[in-house]
Amino acid sequence: MSKIKLLPLITAVCMMVLLMTGCKKQEPEMRDISTMELVHDMGVGINLGNTFESCGGWIDSSNVLNYETGWGSPMITYEMIKGYADSGFGVLRIPVAWSNMMGDDYTINATYLARVTEVVDWALDCDMYVILNIHWDGGWFEQFGMDDKREESFYKYERIWTQLTEHFKDYSDKLMFESLNEEGCWDKVWNRYSGEGDKEKSYGILNEINQRFVDLVRSSGGNNAKRHLLIAGYATDIGLTCDEAFKMPNDPENRCAVSVHYYTPSTFAILEEDASWGKARTEWGTEADYAELEKNMSMMKTTFIDKGIPVIVGEYGAATKNKTPEMVRKYLTSVCSEAYKDGLCPVLWDITDVFYNRNEAKFIDPELLEGIMAVKESK
């Protein structure tokens, strides 16, 4: 039997599990709370990484499960999602590449949307918040930086969000839309490393995308009129997002948070071995390291939180190869703690079998989990 024929059966079985475990469908409620209150209620979160955002021409495009498992994930089950909730995570970020299996006129594949919706529903049924986005999606966001392709890029972007906002318009405020991932930067327009190019133009592209996102969601009907939204910062980089060239969109509902990512220093958090641009670090935790972390989180607090704009660290994480578990724990718990202390919601970047064992639906390193969850009790 093919995987695609199994999907309805799997869905039915998982719905039986929901009933047996006592989870109840969330009511489509839009509470009278601020986005700051909502972000604080999220606590700490985790990403369902390398799953629905998997993409590549080598993946068999005949069904959604080939993408879901294409980058190493097992097929997602209700038990996996419940395991996140049982571990103490309050929000699940679900990155998605909506271009996979896409039809004419940028029509989202119905089966792909149904499968993502099923996982969204599982998380909501487990009383988690959900952040849903357009992720890297094959890299087409780069075309926003090309004058001859910008208009078509905006058309595709708005087509995607028009379909998503219609589909999810009756969902509760526990579902948050995120404007895009970390692709909101165009180094061919303005090189963020050398400073060469037109900085104002490059920031202007992102500012326009984010404004169109808010305008589209607000006019899309249902609960979207008041839905809490997550706005991607410039390259989701703290320093670049705190630059005065980055503008939060005008939102008549005043229900927007800003997203940044944290992989600093990249030589520790990203590199597993030496590269042309840096020497891999195996240790973290010097006085200078802590000072850098405190400075960055404080910068987000003073630039945004102190002005009434909540902040979500949509991704933070660390490569684990060539590092001791103790060192990885130290870094991750320190980032989580410092972010949470300053009022930011930290969302751990995780992929299959790095921090969480999806097949067993439990955290691999209990001590790491304990350290992350202790952060919530520290405030």
N, C-alpha and C positions, 0 to 999 in steps of 0.2 A: 504494500500500500504506500502511495506517495505521501510525502510530508504535508503537502497542501490539502490532501483529503483527510489527513489526521487532525487538522486544525480545528474543525467544528467539534470533533469528539473531545479533543483536549480542552476546548473551551467549556463544554458541557460538564466534564469531570471537575474542572477547576471551580465552576459555579457551585457544584455540589459540595466541594470542600468549603467554600465560603459559608454555605448554609450550616454545615456541620460544625464549623468552628465558631459560629455565633457572630461573625462579622456582619455588620449591617450596612446597607447602601447609604452613602452620605446624602443628606438632603441638600438640594441646590440653594443653600443659604448664602446671602451676601450680608455679612454682619456689619454693624456700625462701628468698625474699628479702623484706626489709622494703619497705614502701611508700616509705620514704625512698630506698632503693637503686633502686627501680623508677623513681621520678620523676627521680632523677639520671641514670639510664640513658636517659631520654627525650631528654636534650639540649635542643634547642630545637624548637619546633613551629609549625604553621601551621593555620589554619581553612579548611575548605571552605565558605566563607560564601555566603549568598544562593543556596542551592541546594536542599537537601531541607527547609529550614525556610521556604521560600517559601510564602506562603499569601495568600488573598484571594478574595472571592466572585466576582470577575471572571475567575478562572482556570477554564478548561474542566476540569471534574472527571472527564472520561471516562477519563483515564489519567495515570499518574504522571509521564510525561515532560513534561506540560504544567506541572506544579509544578516539576519539576527545572529547567526552562528559564524559568519564569515571571518571575523577577527578573533575567534577563539572562545567565544562565550557558548555555554550550553544553551539550549532553548530555555527561556525564562519561564518560571512556574510561579504559582501563587505562593508556594512555600518559601521560595527565595525572597520574595517581596516581604512576606510576613516576618522573615528572619531579620530584615533590616529594621522593621518596626520594633520587633522584640529586643533587638540590640540597643534600642534607645534613640535611633535616628528619627528626627521629626520631619525631615524633608528629603524627598528623592528627586534629584535632577535627572531628567531623561533627555539626553542629546539625541537628535534625529536628523538623518539625511533624507529629506523629503523628495529629493530628485530620483531616488531609487524607484524603478518601475513606473516612473512618471509617464503619463499619457500626453496626448496633444494639448496644446494651449496650457501647458504646465498643470495638467490635471493630476492631482495626487491619486495614486493607486488606491482603490477602495479597500483591498485586502490589507495593504500596508497600514493604512489609517486604522482599520479595524483592529489589527494586532497591537499597534501602539496604544489605542484606546483601551484595549483589554488590560494592558499593564498599568496604564494610568488609573483605571478603575480599581484594580487590586490595591494599589498604594492608597488611594482614597478610602477604600473599604477598611484598610488597616489604620485609618485615622492619621495618615501622613499627609503632609503638603506635597504638591508636585510642581516642579518647574519644568516647563516644556519649551523647547527652543527649535531654531534651525541651527544645526551645527555646521561644521566645515563644509559638508555637503558637496564634496568633490572639488571645492575651491572656486566655485563660480563667483563668489563675492569679489574676487580680484577684478572682475570686469566692471565693477562700479568705478574703478579708477581709470577706465578707458573712455574717453569722450564719445567715441562712436558706439559704445555698447552700454553706456550708462542708462539710457532711457529704457532699453530692453531689460536691463537688470532690475530696474525699479518695477517694471511690469511683472516680471517673474516673482519678485519679492511680494508684491501686493496680491498677486494671484494666490500664492501659497497661504498668506495670512488671511485672505478673504475666505478661503475654504476652511481653514482651521478655526477661525472665529465663529463661523456658522456652525460647524460641527460641535464645538464645545460651548456654545453660547449659554446653555442652561446649567452649566456646571457651577458648583459652589466656589466661594472665594478661596478654597484650599487649592485650587488650580491657578497657578501663575504663569503667564506667558513671558518669555524672554526674547527680546528683539533679535538678537543674533549671538553668536559665540564670541570668539576673540579675533575674528577676521576683520574687525572694523579699523583697518589701517591700510594705507596704500603707499608702500615704500617707493614705488615708481613715480608717485606724485610728490611725496615728501619723505625722504629717507630719515627715519627716526634715529638712526645711528650716526650718520654723518651730518645731519641737519640740512642737507642739500634739497632744494626743491621748494614747492609751494605748500607751506605748512597750513595756511589758512584754507586752501582749497581742500586738502586732505581731511582736515577736521570737519570742514563743511559738508563733505559727503556723508560722514558718519552722523553728524547732527541732523542732516536731512532724513536719512534712513530712520533714525530714532523718532523724529517728529511724525513722519508718515506712519510709522508703526502705531504710535499713540492715537493719531487721528483715525486710523482705520479701525482699531479695536473699539474705540469709543463710539463709533458710528455703526457698529455691526449688530447691535441689538442684544436683547436678552440681558444676562448678567454682565456682559462685557462692558456695559456702560459704566460700571463701577469696579471692574476687575482690577486687582493689583498687578502691576506690570514691572518687569525687570529690564532696565536699560543698560545695554552694553557700553562700558567705558572704552576709551580709545586704546585699541589693542588689549583691552582689559588690563592694562598696565597701570599701576598706582600712580607713578609720577606723571605719566602722560594724561591720565584721566583727571588728575588734580590741576592740570594746566588750564589756564583761563580760556583757552581756545575750545575746550570741550564744554558744550552747553547741554544741560538737561532739557528735554523737550517740555514745551508748555502743555500741561495737562489740567483741564478744568476741574477734574476730580481730585487732583493732588494725591494720586495714589501710585507713585512711581518710586522704585528703589534703583540704585545703581550697582552694577556688577563689575568686580575686578577679579583677577586670578592671582595666585601667589605661588611662585616657584623661584624664590630668591633665597640664597644665591643660586643661579642656574647651574653653576658648576657642581653643586651638591644635589639640588633637587631634580635636575634633569639628566646630567651626564652620568653614565655608568662606566665610561672609560674616556681617556683623553681624546679631544677632538681638535680640529684646526683652530677653533675659536676659544678654547679653554682647556685647562687641565682639571680632570675630574677630582673632586674632593671626596674623601671617604669619611671625613669627620665634620661635625658642625657643633657649635656651642661655645665659641669664644666670647669674650666680653664685647668685641666688635660685632659679632653675629647677632647677639641679643640686642645690641643698640640699634642695629640696622632694622631688625624686626619691629622693635618698639617705635622707631621713627616712621616706618611705613604705615603701620596701623594707626598711629596718631595722626598722620597726615590725612587719612581718610576720615577720621573722626572730626577733625577741625574743618576740613573742606566740605564735608557733606552732613554727617550726623548732627553736628552742632548747629547746622542750619536747617534741620528738620528733614533731611533726605536720608533714608535708611540705606544700609550697604549690605550686600551679600557677597562673600568671597565664593564665587561660583565654582571655583576649583582651587584646591591646594593639595600638594602631594609631594612624593619623593620617590625617585628611582631607588630600588632596593638592592640591585646587583652591586657587589663589591663594597657593601656597607654592612655593619653589624646591626642586628635587630635593635640593640640598645640605642644606637645612634639614630636610626630611623624613628624610633619612639620619641627620642628627645626632640627631634626636629618637628615632627607632626604634632605632638602634644603642645609644644611651645607656640607654634603658629596658631593652633586652634585656641589655645588659652588667651594669647595676646589679642587675637581678633575678637573673641567673645567678650573679653574684659572691656574693650573699647566700644562694644555695642554692635559689632559686625557679626553676621551669621556665617560661620565657616562650613563649607561643603566639601568633603573629602573627595578627591579624584581617585576612583578605584576601577580596575578592570578585573577580569576573571582571574581568580587565584593569586592575587597580589596581597590584598588585605582581608578579603571576604571570600570564603569558599562557597561558590554558588550551588554546587552539587549537594553539599551538606547543610547549606543555609545557616552558616555560622561564621563568626570572625575567626581568622586563622591564629592571630596573636591576642589572646584574652587580655594580656597586660596592656597592649596598645588600646584596645577597646575600653578598658577600665580607665585609662588615662584620658581618653577623649571624652568619655561620659562624665568624668569627674569635673570637667570644665563647666558643665551645666549647673553643678552644685556649688560652684565657687562664687556665684553672684547672687 
